[in-house]
Amino acid sequence: MAVNQNITQLKEANKLKIEQKENSRLRWINLNSAIASVDESADLIQGLNQTPKSLPCRYFYDDRGSELFEQICDLPEYYPTRTEQAILENYALEIAQMTGSCHLIELGSGSSRKTRLLLEAYSQINQELQYYPIDVSAGILKTTALDLLRQYPKLKLCGLAGTYEQALAQLPPAELQNRMLIFLGSTLGNLNQEQCNKFLTQVQQALKPGEFFLLGVDLQKPIEILEAAYNDSQGVTAAFNLNILRHLNQRFQSNFVIDQFAHLAFYNRVENQIEMHLRSLKTQTAVLEALDFEVSFQAGETIRTEISRKFYIPTLISVLENHAFQALQVWTDPQAWFGLLLCQRQCINNECP
Ligand SMILES: C[S@@+](CC[C@H](N)C(=O)[O-])C[C@H]1O[C@@H](n2cnc3c(N)ncnc32)[C@H](O)[C@@H]1O
């Protein structure tokens, strides 16, 4: 298995080398070091050892998970993507005019489907377009990178494969260039309050005063709309949720029996968040061989696989202010279902003369 994996990785690396030669506008950085992959599984084991159990939601995203997420974005019940897209259709150019020429760095870029609207807008004001998409799902990152280079002749792209934490610690240097960090799709909502504070501290440290942070967040709304969005009638969200176990089986040589778990998604009114869980249909045990770790489930016990917090803009603005970000402008859709905030990093503690 390990040998096969190495051969596949070598083939991928060779393919990329060829593509890089062919395309001098593409650079590729793999942020996963050996040390990072040891750390990587620590939160996985911690989550499975806890009561109630949980899994880091980044494990949704292997190639299949990214493909299923793309399908979710097109579901009639899943309003966030099309709502955020509509906001960007209306305001991408205004955003570009407000920030002026800048390098675009995106966390959790996936297929960059909405970012294309920003690329269009910035190509109108930038001499040269520079985009740094960052994603833990290397397959979709690479396919998207090649597609974008074909679509935008002015574009120079540097793809970074790895986690937010790895990327924020190693962002391309600011030099003289103005930068905007982009975080769309309400992915911020997948972090609990503590993780969110840690993340925003990292964003604050990564950006210089004057630079920009563009943040898309899902807002509070009637519970029926929220619950329908995570329980679609075609069962795509259920397949996405269960795919996390298939991904773990492949990545850590584990033996979760996928059809012995069921999808569960509901709104937690106390925490103002959607929660996705996998419910064990019987008493069972799974072994993660690569981690030398075993986990047991009671019948009916659940693993929480994702939270999706729903925000209230004034509260979010004050959280951002605590991390040295001033919201310059907030745009929403006519129903106020989704918010897009353009924030600017402020000077703190004698940072500026
Ligand atoms: C909810 S999707 C959003 C995709 C896209 N930004 C959008 O708005 O449609 C989250 C994206 O972040 C990536 N991702 C999830 N957890 C990550 C992590 N810890 N570090 C880096 N990327 C992550 C996933 O692979 C996926 O592409």
The ligand as an SDF file (V2000), in Angstrom:
LIG
                    3D

 27 29  0  0  0  0  0  0  0  0999 V2000
  -16.8950   24.4530    2.4590 C   0  0  0  0  0  0  0  0  0  0  0  0
  -15.7050   24.2090    1.1930 S   0  0  0  0  0  0  0  0  0  0  0  0
  -15.6510   25.8370    0.4780 C   0  0  0  0  0  0  0  0  0  0  0  0
  -15.0620   25.8520   -0.9050 C   0  0  0  0  0  0  0  0  0  0  0  0
  -15.0610   27.2320   -1.5700 C   0  0  0  0  0  0  0  0  0  0  0  0
  -14.2480   28.1890   -0.8350 N   0  0  0  0  0  0  0  0  0  0  0  0
  -16.4670   27.7450   -1.6600 C   0  0  0  0  0  0  0  0  0  0  0  0
  -16.7370   28.8010   -1.0760 O   0  0  0  0  0  0  0  0  0  0  0  0
  -17.2930   27.1280   -2.3310 O   0  0  0  0  0  0  0  0  0  0  0  0
  -14.2260   24.1750    2.1460 C   0  0  0  0  0  0  0  0  0  0  0  0
  -12.9470   24.0770    1.3090 C   0  0  0  0  0  0  0  0  0  0  0  0
  -11.8430   24.1940    2.2100 O   0  0  0  0  0  0  0  0  0  0  0  0
  -10.9790   23.0810    2.0930 C   0  0  0  0  0  0  0  0  0  0  0  0
  -10.5480   22.7690    3.4630 N   0  0  0  0  0  0  0  0  0  0  0  0
  -11.2850   22.2490    4.4710 C   0  0  0  0  0  0  0  0  0  0  0  0
  -10.5820   22.2070    5.6050 N   0  0  0  0  0  0  0  0  0  0  0  0
   -9.3490   22.7140    5.3080 C   0  0  0  0  0  0  0  0  0  0  0  0
   -8.1760   22.9730    6.0670 C   0  0  0  0  0  0  0  0  0  0  0  0
   -8.1170   22.6760    7.3690 N   0  0  0  0  0  0  0  0  0  0  0  0
   -7.1230   23.5300    5.4310 N   0  0  0  0  0  0  0  0  0  0  0  0
   -7.1610   23.8280    4.0900 C   0  0  0  0  0  0  0  0  0  0  0  0
   -8.2500   23.6200    3.3310 N   0  0  0  0  0  0  0  0  0  0  0  0
   -9.3310   23.0850    3.9330 C   0  0  0  0  0  0  0  0  0  0  0  0
  -11.7860   21.9760    1.4590 C   0  0  0  0  0  0  0  0  0  0  0  0
  -11.0000   21.0700    0.7220 O   0  0  0  0  0  0  0  0  0  0  0  0
  -12.7770   22.7550    0.5880 C   0  0  0  0  0  0  0  0  0  0  0  0
  -12.2690   22.9830   -0.7090 O   0  0  0  0  0  0  0  0  0  0  0  0
  1  2  1  0
  2  3  1  0
  2 10  1  0
  3  4  1  0
  4  5  1  0
  5  6  1  0
  5  7  1  0
  7  8  2  0
  7  9  1  0
 10 11  1  0
 11 12  1  0
 11 26  1  0
 12 13  1  0
 13 14  1  0
 13 24  1  0
 14 15  1  0
 14 23  1  0
 15 16  2  0
 16 17  1  0
 17 18  1  0
 17 23  2  0
 18 19  1  0
 18 20  2  0
 20 21  1  0
 21 22  2  0
 22 23  1  0
 24 25  1  0
 24 26  1  0
 26 27  1  0
M  CHG  2   2   1   9  -1
M  END
$$$$
